Amino acid sequence: MKLFSVACGILIGALACHFCLSDVSSAEEKDVPKKAAVTHASLVAYPNAVISLKDPKTELIFYVESNGRRLVALDKDGAVAWSVDVFAEAKIKPAKGEPVIRHLRLQDGELRVTCGKSDEAKVQLKTGKTEYVGSD
């Protein structure tokens, strides 16, 4: 009988331990934040997209809005200097790739914008005037 009682005690202890550990692990799962979903259109289509940039000369900051189409310039005080829908302004309809801005770069005193796979527009830094350059 003593052996039976020891075995029951071990079994009850093991079950209690199991339930305690499962409560702890489920509590830990609740406390761990889930990975944020990527909702920026440019990053969904092109995970390595360059969607923000600062010009050290003018101190303007450029960023692509979450729809992947609109480019915004902020001055050094954080005020909007200009905002433009690059696709509408430059009349871009990418033949290849997703219809979003995928890369920003400074070149020859202008902002160059790659749209879709290989369409490119140039944007005047101070005014936001946008012009289609072509596709490579």
C-alpha positions in Angstrom: 0.0 0.0 0.0 2.9 2.3 0.8 4.3 1.8 -2.7 0.9 2.6 -4.2 0.7 5.8 -2.2 4.2 6.9 -3.3 3.3 6.2 -6.9 0.0 8.2 -6.6 2.0 11.1 -5.0 4.5 11.1 -7.9 1.7 11.0 -10.4 -0.2 13.9 -8.8 3.0 15.9 -8.5 3.8 15.3 -12.2 0.2 16.4 -13.2 0.4 19.5 -11.1 3.7 20.4 -12.6 2.4 19.9 -16.1 -0.6 22.2 -15.5 1.6 24.8 -13.9 4.0 24.8 -16.8 1.2 25.0 -19.4 -0.3 28.0 -17.6 3.1 29.7 -17.5 3.8 29.1 -21.2 0.3 30.3 -22.2 0.7 33.4 -20.1 4.1 34.0 -21.8 2.6 33.6 -25.2 0.0 36.3 -24.3 2.7 38.7 -23.2 4.8 38.4 -26.3 3.8 40.9 -29.0 3.1 39.5 -32.4 5.3 40.6 -35.2 3.8 43.7 -36.8 2.3 43.2 -40.2 4.0 45.1 -43.0 1.3 47.4 -44.4 3.4 49.9 -46.4 2.6 49.2 -50.1 6.3 49.7 -51.2 7.6 47.4 -48.5 5.0 44.7 -49.2 6.0 44.7 -52.9 9.7 45.3 -52.4 10.9 44.4 -48.8 14.3 46.2 -49.4 12.7 49.4 -50.8 14.3 52.7 -49.9 11.3 54.8 -48.9 12.9 57.7 -47.0 16.0 59.9 -47.5 17.5 63.1 -46.2 19.3 65.6 -48.3 22.3 66.9 -46.3 22.5 70.1 -48.3 18.9 71.3 -48.2 18.1 69.4 -45.0 14.9 68.2 -46.6 13.6 64.8 -45.6 11.8 62.8 -48.3 9.5 59.9 -47.6 7.0 57.7 -49.4 3.5 57.6 -48.0 2.0 54.1 -47.1 0.1 53.9 -50.4 3.5 53.7 -52.2 2.6 56.4 -54.7 2.9 59.8 -52.9 6.2 61.4 -52.1 6.4 64.0 -49.4 9.2 66.5 -48.5 9.5 67.9 -45.0 11.6 71.0 -44.3 14.1 71.1 -41.4 11.2 72.2 -39.0 9.1 69.2 -40.0 6.6 71.2 -42.0 5.4 69.8 -45.4 7.4 71.6 -48.1 5.5 69.7 -50.9 3.7 66.5 -51.7 3.2 64.8 -55.0 1.7 61.6 -56.4 4.6 60.6 -58.5 2.6 58.3 -60.8 0.0 60.8 -61.6 2.3 63.8 -62.0 4.9 61.9 -64.2 2.2 59.8 -65.9 3.9 56.5 -65.0 2.3 53.2 -65.6 5.0 50.6 -64.9 5.1 47.8 -67.5 7.0 45.6 -65.1 6.8 45.3 -61.3 4.3 46.6 -58.8 3.0 50.1 -59.2 4.7 51.6 -56.2 7.8 53.7 -55.4 10.6 51.3 -54.6 13.7 53.4 -54.4 14.8 57.0 -53.7 18.2 58.4 -54.3 19.9 61.8 -54.8 21.6 62.4 -58.1 22.9 65.6 -59.7 21.0 67.9 -57.3 17.7 66.1 -57.9 15.7 63.3 -56.3 15.5 60.2 -58.5 12.6 57.9 -57.9 12.4 54.3 -59.2 8.8 53.2 -59.7 7.9 49.6 -60.3 10.7 47.5 -61.6 12.6 50.1 -63.6 10.6 53.2 -64.4 12.3 56.4 -63.2 11.3 60.0 -62.5 13.2 63.0 -61.4 11.9 65.4 -58.8 13.1 68.9 -58.2 14.2 69.1 -54.5 12.7 72.5 -53.6 9.5 72.4 -55.7 8.5 68.8 -56.1 8.1 69.2 -59.8 8.2 65.7 -61.2 9.2 64.5 -64.7 9.3 61.0 -66.2 12.9 60.1 -67.2 12.3 56.7 -68.7 12.7 53.0 -68.1 15.9 50.9 -68.3 
